[in-house]
Amino acid sequence: MSGPTKTMTVLTCTALVLTTAYTVALGSSGWLWFGLMVLFVATIGMAAADSSIPDAPPRPPTRPGPTQP
């Protein structure tokens, strides 16, 4: 998982905690939960796109070639 995907995951988890705390303290807001669901879908899409990119194959070790005079 790349750095931006980890950041997005932390942001999504933080938004879940804050939305839950807001709902408990002040009552439910449909727009907050809708926004959170949009953030969840974006995070899942970002993680899926990040995991579908294969790593580059390892390069063979370089050997010194013939020297030029």
N, C-alpha and C positions, 0 to 999 in steps of 0.2 A: 504494500500500500504506500503510495507516494505521500509526500508532505502535504500538498493541498487536500488530498482525500482525508487524511487524518485530521486536518484542521476543520474540514467540513463536518466530520463525524463528531468532533468535540463541540462544535457550534450547535449541531442538532440536539445532542444530549443536554447541553445547557439550556436550549430553548424549551425542551421538554420539561425540565425541572422548573424553569421560570413560569411556564404556562400552567403547570400543575399547581404551583404555589399561588399564582394569581387566581386560579379557579377556586381554590380552597379559601383564600382570604376574601375575595370580592365577588365571587360568583362566576359562572361560566360565560365565556364570550365565544360565540361561534366563529368569528373572524380569526381569533387567535388560534383556535384549533384547526381551522382551515389552512391558515398560514403554516402551521406546524406540519400538517400533512403534505403540503407542497414541498416544504423543506426536506421531509423524509423521502419523498419520491426523488427529489433532486440528488440527495445523498446516495440513495441506492443506485441511481443511474450513474453517478460519478464513480462509485466503487465498482460497478459492473464494467464500465468502460476502462477503468484503470487495470482491472484484473484480466481483461481480454488482450492487452498488449503484451506479446511475448517478450521475454528478455532477449537481448542480443546474444547470438552465439559467441562463445569465447574464441578469441583470435589465437591462432597458433603462435608459438613463440618465434620471435624473429631471430634469424641466424645471420651472422655477419657474412656479407657477400664478398666476392673478390675485390681486392683493393685496386684502385686506379692509380697509376703513377703520376 
